[in-house]
Amino acid sequence: MKKRELEKGEDGFMDHDEHEGIDPTSQKSHEEATKYKTIEKIEMGQYRCDTWYFSPYPEEYHNIECLYLCEFCFNFYVRKQELIAHYKICKLKHPPGDEIYRDEKVSVFEVDGKKEPIYCENLCYMAKLFLDHKTLQWDVEPFLFYILTEYDQYGYHFVGYFSKEKESTQGYNVACILTMPFHQRKGYGKFIY
């Protein structure tokens, strides 16, 4: 991964410009559009947690207390009853890609954004709730997504992921990385990275 130059900030701490390469007009537009989060919480599987940031879900999913997510396909619903009905017909019990790693209780799947665009778009929507400066790519085809799961008799439960461009002109190998808040401090971030 390319290293960025670190500069000493006014407060004495080292930091970097998270908006590097973004023109001031686009940066201001981004800040205005994402100033307020519109979804307070998510419920996914057995977990419910507060969201941290705005995510550009369709407008009918804004200004709600809780968004219900399928933990296997990331489809999203305003009402829990809709999610329960979805679980009765959802065929996924693991990410829709190739399993590339398995250990005692974890498994990693490689998912191609070109082959599974809806799954990857839904994953990006959800990830944006926890990553302030994630750029949502409407075109997920150029990316591979590596999905970390914990598995049990009910299926492969989402823990986190990282994505990378298939071909990067800038030499970056990781585009995005996330461990869900309810799985943090378990060593999964280091494992993914």
HELIX and SHEET records of a PDB file:
HELIX    1   1 PRO A   24  ALA A   33  1                                  10    
HELIX    2   2 GLU A   59  TYR A   61  5                                   3    
HELIX    3   3 LYS A   80  ILE A   89  1                                  10    
HELIX    4   4 PRO A  117  LYS A  128  1                                  12    
HELIX    5   5 PRO A  181  HIS A  183  5                                   3    
HELIX    6   6 TYR A  188  ILE A  192  1                                   5    
SHEET    1   A 2 GLU A   7  LYS A   8  0                                        
SHEET    2   A 2 MET A  14  ASP A  15 -1                                        
SHEET    1   B 4 TYR A  47  ASP A  50  0                                        
SHEET    2   B 4 ILE A  39  MET A  44 -1                                        
SHEET    3   B 4 ILE A  64  LEU A  69  1                                        
SHEET    4   B 4 PHE A  76  TYR A  77 -1                                        
SHEET    1   C 5 ASP A  98  ARG A 102  0                                        
SHEET    2   C 5 VAL A 106  ASP A 112 -1                                        
SHEET    3   C 5 PHE A 143  ASP A 152 -1                                        
SHEET    4   C 5 GLY A 155  GLU A 165 -1                                        
SHEET    5   C 5 CYS A 176  THR A 179 -1                                        
END                                                                             
